[in-house]
Structures are given as structure tokens and as C-alpha cells.
Amino acid sequence: MIRKTTKEQLLSILQMMLKLHHTKEMENGKTQRKLLTQCQESAITIGTILEEKVEESVKIVPLLEMYCEEVYVLAESAGTGEKIDLEYADGMLYDVINAIEELQEVYQIVFMPYKAAMWDALESIYLAAKDDVGCEALVVPVPYYSFDQKKKEWIPHYEGELFPPNIPVTSYQKYNLQEERPDVIYVHNPYDDSNYVTSVHPSFYSAELKKYTKKLIYVPYYVTTGAISPEHTILPVYFHMDYAIVQGERFKRGFKGLPYEDKIIPLGSPKLDRIIRMCKSGEVKMPKEWEKIVKGRRTLMLNTSISCLLDEGSIMLDKLMWLFKKIKQYPGLALIWRPHPLLRSTIESMRPQLLMQYEELIAYFQENGVGVFDTTPDITSTVALSDGYIGELSTSVVNLFGAAGKPMLILDDYITEDITPEERLRFPIQDLCEKDGVIYALSQRYNGLFRIRKDLRQIELIAKISDQQKWQMGGYSFAEHGGEVFLSPYMMNNFYYLDDKKNINAILSQNSEETFFCYKSYVYQNRIFYLPAQNGQIIVYDCCSGLVQYCADAISAYKKTVIENWGDIWEETWDCAAIDNILYITANYSKKILCLDMDTLQYEIVSGPEENDTYTGIVSDGDILYLAGGFSGNVYKWKPKTGELYYKVLLPQQIHAWRFHNGRALVHRALVKAGDFVVTIPGTCDGMVCIYKETGTACCIAENFWENAEKAANQYQPQYMYTATFGKKWGDSRVIVQRGSDWMVAIIDPATGDYETVTPELTGQALEQLITGENGFEKPYEKWTYMYQESAFFPVDRFFRLMEGNRETIDEIAKQQIRVLSDIAENLDGTCGEKTHAFVMESLRKESKG
């Protein structure tokens, strides 16, 4: 066997030697000896290469030796001016050429990982190449550096000794890339010099590697729930690679329009290959010390991350203690608790006040036999040994469980007690709309359209919205036009309206590939303007023509006005109000206001009434705007056309405002205009301000209703949730508002401050209509996976009973899970590695042919 490149190199030399045999210079007595000496030296070079690189050299080297002897004799007689007979030497060279051509070609495939923990991103491709008799597969781990923030220096690392024992490793110091020039190089690091935390050695940047190989292949070291973030599509490796092997078609769509789109090949992920193989083969055996603890129980891997701990603190730890006590009620189940390896050190350095609570949690877990405390290095082994998953959604571990076909429970850390029957019926309002004497409602809990009585005590289900997710909010707000009621879609991939016959209809002829996250909507003439939460564009629907337009430039420009150190933008817009044809749009991240001309779709961005405030709630009254300050809690009466500020109402001292856990504030989430008054709806504060429009005189109203706003309750955490979940004008001059702590509603008369309360509830029949035939599993939208989400309807108990129960039921869920996952990853039969290798080899052969 011989490297194809070596074969081509040797045959090229031999053809050159044949040409030398028959050049005019060979007939010149003065140059004959020099040319023959060159031929002899070339033959020696060929023989040396064959002995070093080809096992079958013993059959060819003697031919070269005979050729050298013949050429030596000819060279001795050269210089007489007589013509040299090279016919015999020609024959010898043809014998050598034939012998080399008969050698089976072998391609050198080199894998250049940098972190041993990420080897699973390449392993199945390596195994396919290793088993290919036409390939020489080498693993050459490369050195890398990590940046030490304290010392402000790069620390070198090399992990060649950390690879699995069955993976033979070649030292990068002994592998000469310039000489070997492998046919294919695989890498899993896309960053080159664009990562400020880690970097491979510059000698192994993608631009350098491409100089010495025919095919540079990039394979992502991660698996997503289908999509790729835009910033990852322009990393350095994409500009130098020949192909990127990605998990699926949806992932590839993220590269649409980029110059290397055709080089993105959706064949699956080796990471998923590995977990599929391990689960099918049963090669992973449970450690004996684990068996003593598990005692034949079914196991659920509990994943706890650093990010969740830093984000939620004691809330997460309280939830875990509740969970440990809960699972003790199920004798057939045990946990395999796998905290992040750096979780304890992170608590010690960044959350020391939580260390005692964390240690008590570990002690309870171990002393009460809740399960196994897992500190092993390979998470895929734990996945293979587990029967299911419990934990958060924002981790790539869920994709491993998805590929393994093992049920997943996503926890709601804000559910801290068992849900009571009364709590199950409570109805969190998202929006209300009265039409023809009927009050329609949208909910934050379910994707459906509801009918609600005037007294708010009986709520009925009109219809679920088909072909959409079930257990998340589907419609954010209502808009009315021409006798029809339109829903602003939230986490849906179509737009819907209720016609005059009370039928729910889709606007788009087929569901979009994009999931729409819209907030408010506004009706102007015959058009509806849907404002984005996360879509990056204002969507305009013409109710007469059916035409849909997209206005992305305005949102792109508006997001550039984000205040310093804000971080990620989760709500691209917040609220809106119109004066004539201008729609004024607010966002809590900006001190500016976006002004959209609804006739032309032209826009401008203007300063608000206060230089150092952001804006949330907004209402119009003639040519006047009332604006709620996002950070200050002030309310401004402002005329935008002249810039005149009529008055500023300061947040009353008796109202206490706070910040969210991430440092952000949204004191008032909305303003409501009711008769002669403008009323604030609380966001991160414990009260409402009622402002007399004419004079700006202000007072607090419904104070007792909000007295427990800062106290946590089951399903409510004030550092993470708004005080009020909903607020709107009710009737001619009253305000309806719902609080988040228990979903009680107050209907308030701003003129007197009087209010009445009620807790909206579903009818028992509506609840049955919602959950009958449902098992709690679904894939809510494209960026999530198929899972069971803990909620008031689907508690952890139901999941635990499922996992304790009939194996056939679990297997059916696993099949559905695999079917859903096939939308985000190809080759879930574990053949990504084989098919990737076959694809790359075919591309090499096609290239060599022509």
C-alpha cells in the first residue's frame, strides 16, 4: 500500500527520468554522464522513499538497484560521442512504474483535536477511516493555550496523554505536516485567533493547515437543538475549510447566502453517533459502587450547571432539596446527580453565602440514598447508564439524551411546592378583547383561545390552535379590524385571526420555517403592525390584499442604540402608541424612541423627554404621549412634535422598586389611559400610580392589593418575574390588573381608588379539554427539544410515575423523541461517521480523476 500523494510523486519522478533518457542532451557526449548520474540519484531517492513508506518495497527496490547498475555501466562508457542504447534501461523503468501503479493506494487522514474532552466530535469518523483498508488514519492532538485572567498571560496545554487507551496518538512534535501533506485533515476548533479564552497553537490555525492538505474538514464540537447563532457562521475556519460537516438541514440554513453555503454538508454529528453506539451496545457497565446504591432502580441523571447556580442561587438549591425529598416517594427510581465539576469552587469564589446550603444538600442526598453522586469524567457514559434526564433546558446534554431516546424532564425551579387543585385552575391572563358581547382571552399558560364571563369566574376553551406548541403562551395580544380579531403570535410559526363566524384561521398559506416572537400589535387603516420580541423585524399585514411586508432595518438600527453594558437584548421592542400616522415604539434597553411612518415604513430614532432614562409603557392622548421611565419609575407627559415636556411625575416614596437578578429594572411594565387618568401597571415595584392627566397630580391606588409583591410564592419569584402579569383598560373608565403572586385580579376605579378582586379560573371541563389525551411531552418550537416540562398541569410526579411504569410506554416516548430529533439532526442510526468518511473519500477520488 502506498499514499496516493507518494504514488503520484514517485510516478512523476519516473516519467521525468524517461524523458531524460530521450532528450537531445543525452546524445551529447558532454552531458550524457551528468544526466545519467541524475537518473541514478533519482532512482536512489525513489528507493529510499519506498523503503520508508511502503511495506511492499522489497519487490520494487531490487528493480531500482538493477536499473542503477545498468545506468552506472552506461555512464562509464559515456563521453565518447557514440549514441547510448537506453532501451534496456527504459524497460527497467517501465517495470518499476507498473509495480508502483499496481500498489493499492492509501489516503492519509489526520485528525487534529486539541481537547481530549471534545474527541467525541471526531471519533466516529476516525473509526470509519481506521477500518478503511484504503486509509491511514492518524490522531495528532495539537497544543493549545488558555488565557489566565489574573496573570494576564496565555498558559500552554497539551492533552495527548488524556485520550482513550484504544486511540493511538501521534505526537505533533514527531509529525511533520509540511512533509507528510495529508490528504485530509479534520479539526473541531473553528476559532483560530478569534477566541479570547482559548487558542490552538498558531501553527495549527485553519489557514496554516489548509496549506498542507487537499481537504480541510471542520466538524463542530457541539450539538444544538437545530440552529446556529449568526456570529458562529463567520468564524475563521469557514473561510479556509473545504467542507463543514453539520448536524442537519436546519443548521445549514443558518449559512444561507454566505459564500461557503455549498460547503456546509448536513450529515449528523459524531457526538450523537457515540451516544447511540454506547446505548445500543451496552458496552458501558455500571460501577459496582454505583450498583450498591442504585439497587436495581431505574436511574435519572440530574444535571446542575454553573450558569443556573449563578443565575438562581438559593432558588436552585431549594428546588433540588424539594426534588430529593420528592423522589424518595418513588422507590423504583434513583438519581445520578452530576453537578458541574467546577460548581463547588464557583460557589466558594462567587457565592460563598451558599456554600453551607450546598453542603447540606449533598449530605442529605448521600445520607438518604437518593442516588449516585457522579464525579466521573465522561458524561456520555453517564448518559448511557441513565434511563432519563432531569434538569435545565439550556445545555447540550439534552441533545445526547434526545439521540439516545431517553425521556427528559425540564424543571421549573419556581415551582417549590406541590400544585393544589385550585392552583391548577387559575388562569393567568395575557390579553382580553370584547367583541359582540363576548370577552375573548389569551393565556400565559396555554396556546388557545378562551371565552371569559364578565365576572371573570368561569373561563371556557373555544379552541386550541392546531399545528402549534401546546403548553406555552401562543398569542401575546389582540388586534381588531373589520369585525375580525387578530392574534399577535408568540412562539408560533403562523399568524391567526378569529373571523365573524368564530373560526380560527391562519394568515400564511403554510407554516413558516421561522418561529414568530411578537409582542404588541397595532392597527392602522387596513394594516396590522406586529412588533417583534425577538424576530428582528416589524411584520406588516395588509388585511385587504393579504400582503405581508417585513421591516427589518428599523429594528436593526434601533438595537444599535442599546445602553452600555446592557448585555443580550431579549425584548427588541416593548410597547407602542400612535399619533396620526407615526407609531412611537419603546424598548427598555434604549434611551431613544423609534418612530415609524406607517404610510411609508420610513423611520427615525429620536431622543425621549429625559436624557438618562429608558422607556417602557407608552400611551397617546391626542398629540401627547405619556411615557413610563424604565429605570426611574417616573412618568412623563410629552409632546413629541415640539419636544415640550409638560410634567414629570416622580415615583412616589411609598412605592418600593427593585431590580431583577441581572441588575435590570422595569419599574412600570405598562401605562393604561382610563377616563381622566393615566395609571401605571407595576413591573419591578409594589404599587400603582394614578395620575390626573390635566395637572399631573398623582397618588397611589390599590395599595393593599400589592402588599406582598416582594414575597416569593409557589410559581412566583419577584427577582425574576413581574409584579403584575397583565393590565388593561376595563370598560369605559376602569383598569383591570392581575398580580403574579397568585393570579388574583383587581378591577380598579382610578377616580375613587376603589377596587374589587376575583381569581379567574378555568372550568373543570375546559381543563379536561386541555389535558385529556396529553402526556406532557412536546417540542414547543424549533430551538427546543422533545421534552416533558414541569408545570401546573404536568407535575414531576406524573413523570416519575411514567419512569417507574411500563417499559413499553417509555419506549413509545423514545420513538417519538427520535422522530422529532430527526428534524434537527441527520443519521440518527449512528452512521454520521461512516457517511462523512464516505463523502470525503468520494470527493477525493472525483478530484483525482479530473
Secondary structure, 3 states (H helix, E strand, C coil): CEEHHHHHHHHHHHHHHHHHHCCHHHHCCCCHHHHHHHHHHHHHHHHHHHHHHCHHHHHCHHHHHHHHHHHHHHHHCCCCCCCCCCHHHHHHHHHHHHHHHCCCEEEEEEECCCCHHHHHHCHHHHHHHHCCCCEEEEECCCCEEEEECCCCEEEEECCHHHCCCCCCECCCCCCCHHHHCCCEEEECCCCCCCCCCEEECHHHCHHHHHCCCCEEEECCCCCCCCCCCHHHHHCHHHHCCCEEEECCHHHHHCCCCCCCHHHEEECCCHHHHHHHHHHHHCCCCCCHHHHHHHCCCEEEEEEECHHHHHHHCHHHHHHHHHHHHHHCCCCCEEEEEEECCCHHHHHHHHCHHHHHHHHHHHHHHHHCCCEEECCCCCHHHHHHHCCEEEECCCCCHHHHHHHHCCCEEECCCCCCCCCCHHHHHECCEEEEEEECCEEEEEECCCCEEEEECCCCCCEEEEEECCCCCCCCCCEEEEEEECCEEEEEEEEECCCEEECCCCCEEECCCCCCCCCEEEEEEEEECCEEEEEECCCCCEEEEECCCCCEEEECHHHHHHHCCECCCCCCCCCCCCEEEEECCEEEEECCCECEEEEEECCCCCEEEEECCCCCCCEEEEEEECCEEEEEECCCCCEEEEECCCCEEEEEECCCCCCCECCCCCCCCCCEEEEEEECCEEEEEECCECCEEEEECCCCCEEEECCHHHCCCCCCECCECCCCCCCEEEEEEECCCEEEEEECCCCCEEEECCCCCCEEEECCEECHHHHHHHHCCCCCEECCCCCCCCEEECCCCCCHHHHHHHHHCCHHHHHHHHHHHHHHHCCCCCCCCCCHHHHHHHHHHHHHHHHHHC
